[in-house]
Amino acid sequence: MTVSASLCERLGHPANSRLLIVNADDFGMCHAENRATVDGLDLGVYSSSTVMVPCPWFLEAAEYGRSQPRADLGVHLTQTSEWQTLRWGPVAGRSAVPTLTDERGHFHPDVASVYRHADLGEIERECRAQIDQALAAGIDVTHLDSHMGTMQLDPRYHEIYVRLAAEYRVPLRVVPRALLMRSGFEAVAALIDELGVLMPDCFFFDGPPEPAATADFWNQRLESLPVGVSEVLVHAGYDDPELRACCPKWEQRVADHRFFTSAATQRRLRELDITVVGYRALRDVQRAN
């Protein structure tokens, strides 16, 4: 296959294919999230998932990765801890990355706070610690992405993100190239090309505005899916007291999971001739070059 071939062709599909990665974010956050994510992975409706290594239920996610070595699991690089009743902190340890934590040793609650306080060297140290811990736990890491977009919203962070993907030889979640070029990330786009890091052609980072709009939103997204490799993210969840207690937007997680695991959605994907793929296929191509 020539270098000029489309990503679809490099993955062994016709150039005019519509390929879709359905990624379940936040694997490891809590047990309710894990249960829904595992069920979606086992059903094949989630073609990949990304694990939050610092979170309380990481070990359960890692156990799944060991028991299902072909599962498409990446690392959801995490530098924020946004919930009030469920908090987490750095894998590297507070003393190793003090600028990444608040006075109680938890990550900062939002991206703006990270950018105000964090040292870039400590950001890279923590990212490496999370990737290495996932690998040490037996997860065959297929890709990297970024919790709340922290590693993608500042060019300095994005450069670290790309270099880590190249070093660990895995693809990345990245916004479409045209958006990078319009947003002052030209150097990041050039670095991605230079280092040979693969990414989907299109990443949709939005979701339904409210639970009642879930089916209409996702059906419209599927019907308008462009040619190429696209990724959508889903936060899976089951309605139980744990999820209600820790996650203010628990209803949306439950609604998204119900939509993607429904027989109607799987039938609609077939009708639209959309092929669901995972990041492992991208990783195989990246490592073959």
N, C-alpha and C positions, 0 to 999 in steps of 0.2 A: 504494500500500500504506500503511495507516495505521501510526502509531507503535506502536499496541498489537498489531500483528501479531507472531506468533512469528518467531524467527530463521529457522526452516525456510521460512515463508511469504515472508519478505523475500528469501530466496535463490531463490524461485520453485518451492518444493516444497510439497506438502500439509502441513498443520499436524501430522499424525500420522506424518510421515516419521521414519525413523531414518537420519541422515546421520553419516558417520564420516570424520574426518581421521586418516590414518595418517602421522605425522610421523617422519622419520628424523633423529634428532639427531646432532650431532657431525660433520657433513660438513666435511671439511678437517682432521680430527685426524691421520689417517695415510692412506697409500695404500690399505691393505686396507679401511679404512672407506669411503673414497671409491669404490672399485670396487663394493662391495656397494650403496652408496647410489645410485650412478648406474644400476646394473642394475635396482634396484627402482623408481626413478623412470621409467626407460624402459619398464618393463613396466606401469607404472600402478598397481602395488601399494602404493607409497608415493605418497600424493597431495601431500605437501609434504616439505620438508627444511629444516633450519636450519644455517647455516654458522658455524663457529668461526673468525672472522677472525684472531685472534692465532696460530693454529696453523700448524705447518710446511707442511702440504699445502693451505693456503688457496688458493694460486694455481691448483691443479688444479681445485678446486671452482669458482673464479671463471671459469676457462676454460669449464667446463661451462655455467655460467649465461649466458655470452655466446653460446655456440653453440646454446643452447636457451632463447631469450628468453621462452618461455611456461612454462618450468619454474617451479614454485611453491617459491621459495627465500626463506627469512627469515634473520634474524640471531640467532644463539644467543649472546646477550650473555654474555661470559665474564670472570670476575674471579678464577677459581681455576685452579690447575694441579696436578692431583691425582696424576698418575703419577710414579713414581720415576725411570724411565729415559727419559721423554719429557716435556720441560718447555717452557713458553712464558711470555711476558711481555706487557706492555701495548703496544698499537698506538700510543698517544700518546707513548710513550717514557718511560723510567724517571725522567728528571728532571722530567717534567710531572706524574707521578702517583707520587711516591716512597712514599706510604703504602700503595700497592697491591702492593708488591713485597717479596720477602725480600732477604737480603744479597747474593744472586747476580743479582738483577734479574728473577727469575721471580715470577709471581703466587703468593700464599699457597696452601697445599695444601688448605684446606678452608674452608667457609663461616664457621665460628666464628672462624677466624683473620682473615678479612676483616673481620668485624664488630668485632673487637678493635682493629684497626690502621687501617682505611681512613677517609679523610676523604670526606665525602659529595660535596663539590665535585669531588674527583678521580674519584669513581665516575661522576658524570655526564659529566665530561670524557672519560673512557675509553669510556663507552658511545657517546657521540657520535662519537668517533674510529672505533670499530668500524663503526657504521652508515654513516658517511661513506665509509670505505674500501671497504665492500662496494658502495655505490652507484658510487663512482669506478671500481671494477674491472669495472663493467658488469652487476652483479646487479640485477635489477628486484625490489627487496625487497618481499615480500608480507606480512610479519608479524615480530613480535619474540617471542622467548621467552628463558628464562634458564637458563644452564648451572648445574646443581646447585641451582637454585632461589634463588640468591643475591639476585636482585632481587625475590623474592616472599615471603621469610620474615621480613622486618622492614618495618613500615609506612612508615618513612622511605625505604627503598629502593624499596618498591612505588610510592610517590608519584612518584618520579623515573621509574620504569618506565612508568607510565601517561601522564605528561606527555610523555615522548619519543614514545610511540605516537601521541598526539594531534598532536604537532608534525610528525611524519613521515607522518601520515595512514595508519597501518597498524593492523590488529587485533593483539590480544595473546593469548598463552596465560595464562589465569588460572584458579585453582581455582574451583569452583562458588560462586555468590553466597551460598548458604546457609552454606557453610563460611567464607567471608569474614566474614559477619555473626556467626558463632559464635566467631571467632578474634580479635576485637578490631580488625578491618580495616573497620569501618563507614565511616570517612571515605574509605578507598580505593574502596569500592563506590560511594559518592556521587560521587566524582571521576570514575570511569569513566562514570557516567551523565551527569554535567555536561558532559564533554568529548566525548561521543558515540563513545567507543572501543568497538569490537565485540570479542566474545570468544565462544568456543564455550559452549554451555549447560553442558557437563560436560567436565572434564579428568581423566583417570585417570593418576595419576603413579606407580602401582606397576607391577611386572612380575613375571614368574615367580620363585618362590623359588629355583629351581635349574634347570639345563638340562633334566633329565629330566622336569620338570613343565611344560615349555613349551607343548606342544599342549593339554593339559588346561586350563591357565590361560587361554590366549588363546581357546580355544573357549568356555569358560564366560563369558568377558568379552563375546564377540560375541553369545552367546545371550541374555544379560541386558542388552544395550545398551538404554538408555532412549530414548524418543521425544525428538527434538531433535537438535542438533548436538553430537557428542561428539568428543573427541580422545584418541588413545593415542599414546604415544611408543615408538619402537623404536630400538635401537642396532644398526645393521647391521654385518656384518663377514664377511670370508672367512677361513677357517682357513689362515693362512700364517705363516712365522716372524716377520714384522714384527709382526702383531697379537699373537701369543703373547708376544713380547718386551716389548711396551709396555703391554699391558692385562691385569691380573690376571684379569678376568672375561671373557676373550675367548670362552670356550665359550658363554656366554649370548648374546653378540652373534651368533655363528654360528647358534645354535639359533633365535633370533628371526628372523633373515633367512631361514632355510630354511622356517620356518613361514609367513611372510607371502608368500613367493614361490612357495609350492606351489600346484599346481592344485587340490588338495583345499580349501585355504582360500578360494581365489577362488570355487569352486563353493559353499562354505558361505555366503559373503556373499550370493550370489544367492538361495540357498534361504531365507535369513533376511530377504530384501528390504531389505538394508542398502546404501545408496548411498554410495560413497566420493567425497568432495569435498575441495577444497583451500582454503587460506587466501585465495587470490586472489579467490574469490567473495565472501568476507567483506569483503575490502578494497574491491572494487568497490561494494558496498552502502554501506560506511562513507564512501567518497569521494563518493558520489552525494548524500549528505545535507548 
